[in-house]
Amino acid sequence: MKNNIALDKEELELLEELDSGTFEDVSLSDEEQERYSSYAKYTKSLQEKKQTTIRFSVSDIATVKAKAKEIGIYIEKIGKIGGDKIKLNGIEIDLDEAKNIYFNRFKQVMKNDIEGLI
């Protein structure tokens, strides 16, 4: 990923002052300090990694993968549903069995856990 940064006029002037040694530090008001602090917190939050799930149509997947590769974003396919099978994290089972697990066994486990708390 390229790191081309476009600087505005004020940023260029600041760099010039820093390079020439003519920069003078000016104290900020409490309001300005709070504003710039919130900018810094927001910028830092943009750097945090968060897991996200996005659904795409089949026709868009190739385009999304190409763009992600171009900008350096990792994409992981975690599951697939089609026909009478479901595949999730390397486990493949019949769709009827998955329904049974979700609607019956999972329900029973939750019921047992709740009864254990009472």
C-alpha positions in Angstrom: 0.0 0.0 0.0 1.4 3.4 -1.0 1.9 6.1 1.7 1.4 9.3 -0.4 0.3 12.0 2.0 -1.1 15.3 0.6 -0.3 18.2 2.9 -2.4 21.4 3.0 -1.0 24.9 3.1 -1.0 25.1 6.9 0.8 21.7 7.2 3.4 22.8 4.7 4.0 26.0 6.6 4.4 24.1 9.8 6.9 21.8 8.3 8.9 24.7 6.9 8.9 26.4 10.4 10.1 23.1 12.0 12.8 22.6 9.4 14.0 26.2 9.6 13.9 26.4 13.4 11.5 29.3 13.5 8.6 27.4 15.0 7.2 28.9 18.2 5.1 26.8 20.5 1.8 28.4 21.6 -0.2 27.1 24.5 -3.7 25.8 23.7 -6.8 26.8 25.6 -8.6 24.1 27.6 -11.3 24.0 24.9 -8.7 23.4 22.2 -6.9 20.8 24.2 -10.2 18.9 24.7 -11.0 19.2 20.9 -7.6 17.9 19.8 -7.7 15.2 22.4 -11.0 13.9 21.0 -9.5 14.0 17.5 -6.6 11.9 18.7 -8.9 9.4 20.4 -11.0 9.1 17.3 -7.9 8.6 15.1 -6.6 5.9 17.5 -10.0 4.1 17.4 -9.6 3.8 13.6 -6.4 1.8 14.2 -8.2 -0.9 16.3 -8.8 -4.2 14.7 -12.4 -5.4 14.8 -14.0 -8.5 13.4 -16.7 -7.8 10.9 -19.1 -10.0 9.0 -20.3 -8.8 5.6 -22.5 -10.6 3.1 -22.0 -10.1 -0.6 -23.7 -11.4 -3.7 -21.7 -14.0 -5.6 -21.2 -11.6 -8.5 -19.5 -9.0 -6.2 -17.1 -11.4 -4.4 -14.3 -11.3 -7.0 -14.4 -7.5 -7.0 -14.4 -7.3 -3.2 -11.5 -9.7 -3.0 -9.4 -7.8 -5.6 -10.0 -4.5 -3.8 -9.2 -6.0 -0.4 -5.9 -7.4 -1.7 -5.1 -4.1 -3.3 -5.5 -2.2 0.0 -4.1 -4.9 2.3 -7.2 -6.2 4.1 -7.4 -9.9 5.0 -10.6 -11.7 4.1 -11.5 -15.0 5.6 -14.4 -17.2 4.4 -15.8 -19.0 7.5 -18.8 -20.8 6.1 -20.9 -21.9 3.2 -24.5 -22.9 2.9 -25.9 -24.6 -0.2 -28.1 -27.5 -1.1 -28.5 -29.9 1.8 -25.1 -29.2 3.5 -23.7 -26.6 5.7 -20.0 -26.0 6.1 -18.6 -23.8 8.9 -15.0 -23.6 10.0 -14.1 -26.8 8.3 -17.0 -28.9 9.7 -19.5 -30.1 7.1 -22.9 -31.6 8.1 -26.3 -32.2 6.6 -28.6 -29.2 6.9 -31.2 -31.3 8.7 -28.7 -32.2 11.3 -27.7 -28.5 11.7 -31.3 -27.6 12.2 -31.7 -30.4 14.9 -28.6 -29.1 16.7 -29.8 -25.5 16.6 -33.5 -26.0 17.4 -33.3 -29.0 19.7 -29.9 -29.9 21.2 -28.8 -26.2 21.7 -32.2 -25.5 23.3 -31.7 -28.5 25.7 -28.2 -27.4 26.6 -29.4 -23.9 27.4 -32.4 -25.3 29.4 -30.0 -27.5 31.4 -27.7 -24.5 32.1 -30.6 -22.3 33.3 -32.0 -25.1 35.5 -28.5 -25.5 37.0 -28.5 -21.8 38.0 -31.9 -22.0 39.7 
